[in-house]
Amino acid sequence: SYWVERNKLIKSCELIPLSEAKLLVDSRFHVGMLGHGYSIKIVDAGDLLKSARVDLAVKCNYLATLVSEKESAYSEALYRSHLKYFTHGSFEEPGDTNKSSFKDYVDGFLAIYKSLEKDGFDSDLGAIPISKSGVILDGAHRVSASILLGLKVPVIEIDDISADYDLDFFRRRGATEMELLNYLDCYLKLKPEVRTAVLWPHYNGASANLPELFQNTIVYMHTLKLDFQGVNNLCALSYRNEPWAGDISCAWSGIGKKSKECFGHGGNTRIVLFEPESMKQNLEIKQTIRDSADGTKHTIHTTDDHVQAVEVAAACLSLQSTF
């Protein structure tokens, strides 16, 4: 097969020439291929799910219901809406003349899944183009189906093209805040690395500085205007397992004291979902936030694991489902 010949070439030299590499991706991406040689990497499809491609999570969510033959109006509505924003309502896909309606997308998606389930990723069809930051540029439905099936896929890095289909992209295209939260919910289910941070009213730093302070790991941010009782309730949820929190016998006195410190003189409570690469980075971010304020521990709380992250996020953001 074509791919067998390509594999022979890959094994015999470090790079494949530009002319060969161009055969592996759609011609739309040739303009961004500036090098003389390219390598093909085999990666877990799940590693390609990033916040800059939140649409993959929406696709996975819908495909899971589609293949289970359990109709879900909720999942279908999310899939339809995100395609509407992607295509400006045309339901047409660049480079694919077979798609001109929502039904075409659904039929094509199911066909891709069944093919992958039966034969695995057909590398004869080429490789998945990705940006230098590892964001996929094409083949979103193939990648989504591969994620659901736990497959590995071939990728090729394109030099001078990038993509960012994050939640802000869909916001700019007209998605409602509830739709964005539903997309986020799909992403949370598939990304155990995501953590939730609560910036208490005690923290009075500017929101504009947060992306840098969070080391560009922010997935979603939301501002709440909570009174003291609201902050107290959120503190109870966030710190209930701490030894100093107290218990019912002392009316959770530790939580009451902590709430007063976290509330300070009042103000906004900011909920930040972010995706640190490690616990080390999580702790570094938390310390950076504290240092940018007054150095106390009353400015920020970050969750230690995914279960806590979802629990706090669901309480603050009214997510559709939890797990």
GIMO-V46842 format. One record per backbone hydrogen bond with DSSP energy under -1.0 kcal/mol. NH is the residue of the N-H (numbers start at 1). CO is the residue of the C=O. Records with the same first field share a line. If there is no record, write none. Layout:
NH->CO / CO
This chain:
5->1
6->2
7->3
8->4
9->5
10->6
11->7
12->8
13->9
16->38
18->36
21->17
22->18
24->21
29->26
30->27
32->29
33->30
34->32
38->16
41->155
43->153
45->151
47->44
48->45
49->46
53->50
54->165
56->53
58->54
59->55
60->56
61->57
62->58
63->59
64->60
66->62
67->63
70->65
76->72
77->73
78->74
79->75
80->76
81->77
82->78
83->79
84->80
85->81
86->82
87->83
89->84
90->87
96->93
99->96
105->101
106->102
107->103
108->104
109->105
110->106
111->107
112->108
113->109
114->110
115->111
116->112
117->113
118->114
119->115
120->116
123->121
125->122
126->123
127->24
128->154
130->156
131->135
134->131
137->129
143->139
144->140
145->141
146->142
147->143
148->144
149->145
151->146
153->43
155->41
156->128
158->130
160->32
165->52
170->166
171->167
172->168
173->169
174->171
175->170
180->176
181->177
182->178
183->179
184->180
185->181
186->182
187->183
188->184
189->185
194->191
195->274
197->272
198->301
199->270
200->299
202->262
203->200
209->206
210->207
213->209
214->210
215->212
216->211
217->214
219->273
220->273
222->271
224->269
231->227
232->228
233->229
234->230
235->231
236->232
237->233
238->234
239->235
242->239
245->242
250->247
251->248
252->247
255->245
256->252
257->253
258->254
259->255
260->256
261->257
262->258
263->259
264->260
266->263
269->224
270->199
271->222
272->197
273->220
274->195
275->217
282->278
283->279
284->280
285->281
286->282
287->283
288->284
289->285
290->286
291->287
292->288
293->290
295->290
301->198
303->196
309->305
310->306
311->307
312->308
313->309
314->310
315->311
316->312
317->313
318->314
